Amino acid sequence: MQNEDSSEPTSLNLSGTDLSNRELSYAQLFGANLSGANLSGADLSGAELGNAGLSRTDLRGANLTGANLTGADLTFSLLHNANLTDAGLGNANLTGAELFDADLSVAVLSNANLTDASFAGANLSGANLSGANLTAANLSDANLSGAYLNGTNLFTANLRGANLSGADLTDANLDGAKLEGATLPNEENSKPQ
């Protein structure tokens, strides 16, 4: 399904398709259109989904461990309880996405657009969110221990009850962020603007 040159998108159109609970590990879906598809419970571990169109896609409970979603469009997608451990989401667009209780431990979300996304109760321990835009994002009760948040925009983000112990907040914008009940990192590891 993937072209010889992995930087060229496929013309595969699976928008609106029901692929729930399917075995799709290591699928080659670079640039594919999966917008509005039902991938809930699907095994997409190690899948190549770079630059894929996944807007308004149902990925609740999906296994995306080690998947490449670099540059993917996941706007307004549902990823409740999804496993995104070690997934690559750099430069991805997750505006308005719902990631309640998702596991994003050691995932790469550098320079991702996470505006208005909800990570309530999510595990982002050790995740790389460097340069990400988390404006108005909901990170309440999220585990961000040891996360890299350097240069991250957390303007008006909800971090109530979040665990930020050991997180790197160097040059992060925390203007208007809600930090009530949050566990903050040590001062030597944190230099918010």
N, C-alpha and C positions, 0 to 999 in steps of 0.2 A: 504494500500500500504506500510505502514511502518512496519518494524519488531517490535516484542514485545520490544526488547532492542533497544532503539532509537540510540545507538552508532553503531549499525550494519547497513551498507548501504543497500538500497534496490537494487534489480537487475533490476529495472525499466529502460528501455531504450526508451527515447522519443526524441532521437537526430534527428534533422531535421524536427520535427513535427510542424505543424502550429496550435498553440494554441492562436492566436491573439484574443484579446478582450474577452477572456474566463473568467468566474467566477471561480477562483481557490483559494479563500481565505481559509486560514487554511489548505491547502493541505499538506499532509504528504509525502514529496519527499526527505527525507534525503538520500544523496548519489546517487540520481538518475542521469542518464545521459541525460541532456537536451542540449548538445552541438549543436550549429547551429540551435536550435529551434527558431520559431518566437513566442515570447510572448509579442509582442508590444500591448499596451493597456490592457493587462490582469490584473485582480485583484488578486494579490498574497499576499494581506495583511494578516499578521499573519502566513504565510506559513512556514513550516519547510523545509529549503533547505540547511541545514548544510552539508558540504562536497560534495555538488552536483557539477556535471560537467556542467558548463554553459559557456564554452569558445565559443566565436564567436556567442553568442546568441543575438537576437534582443529583447531588453526589453525597447524600446523607449516608453515613456508615460505610462509605467506599474506602478501599485500601489503595492509597496512592504513595505508599512507602517508596522512597527513592525515585519517584517519577520526575520527569523533566517537564515543567510547566512554564519555562522561561518565556516571558512576553505573551503569555496566554491571556485571553479576555474572559475573566470569571465574574463579571459584573452581575450583581444580584443573584448569584448562585447560592445554593443551599449545601453546606458542607458540615452540618451538625454531626458530631461524633466521627468524622472522617479521620483516617490515619494518614497524615502527611509527613511522617517522620523522615528526615533527611531529603525531603522533596526540594527541587529547585524551582523557586517562584520569583526569581529576580526579574525586575521590570514588568511583572504581571500586573493586571488591573483587576482588583478585587473590590472595587467601589460597591458599597451596599451589600456585600456578601455576608452570609451568616455562617460563622464557624464556631457555634456554641459547642463547648466541650471537645473540640477537635484536638488532635495531637500533632503539633507542629514542632516538636522538639528537634533541635539542630537543623531545622529547615532554613533555606536561604531565601529571604524576602527582600534583599537589598534593592533599593530604588523602586519598590513596588508601590502602586497607588492603592492604599487601604482606607481611603476616605469613607467615613460612615460605616465601615465594616464592623461586625460584632464578633469579638473573640471572648465573650463572657465564659469564664471557666475553662478556657483553652490552655493547653500546655505549650508554651513557647520557650521552654528552658533551653538555653544555649543557641537559640535561633539568631540568625544574622538579619537584622532589620535596618542596617546602616542606610541612611539616606531615604528611608521609606516615608511616605506621607500617610500619617495616621490621624489626620485632622478629624475631630469629632468621632473617632472610633471608640467602641465600647470594649475596654479591656478589664472590666470589673471581674475581680476574683481570678484573673488569669495568672499563670505561673510564668514569669519572665526572668526567673533566676538565671544569672549568667548570660543573659541575652545581650547582643551587640545592638545598641540603640544610638550609636554615635551619628550625629547629624540628622537624626530622625525628627520629623515634625509631628509633635504630639499636641498641637494647639487644640484646646478645649476637649481633649480626649478624656474619657472616663477610666481612671485607674484605681477606683475605689476598691480596696481590699486586695489589690494585685501584689504579687511577690516580685519585687525588683532587686532582691538581694544579689549582690555580685554583678549586677547589670552595668554595662558601660553606657552612660548617658552623656558622654563628652559632646558638647556643642548641640545637644538636643534642645528643641524648643518646647518648653513645658508651659508656655503662657496659657492661662485659663484652664489648665488641666485639673481635674478633680482627683485629689490624692488622699482623701480621707481613708484612714485604715490601711493604707498601702505600706508594705515593708520596703523601705528605701535602701539603696546601696550605701556603702561607706563613702564618706566625703572624698577620700583620695581616688576613688574610682569614678566619681561623678562630678561633672562640671557643667550643669545646665546653664543655658543662656538666661 
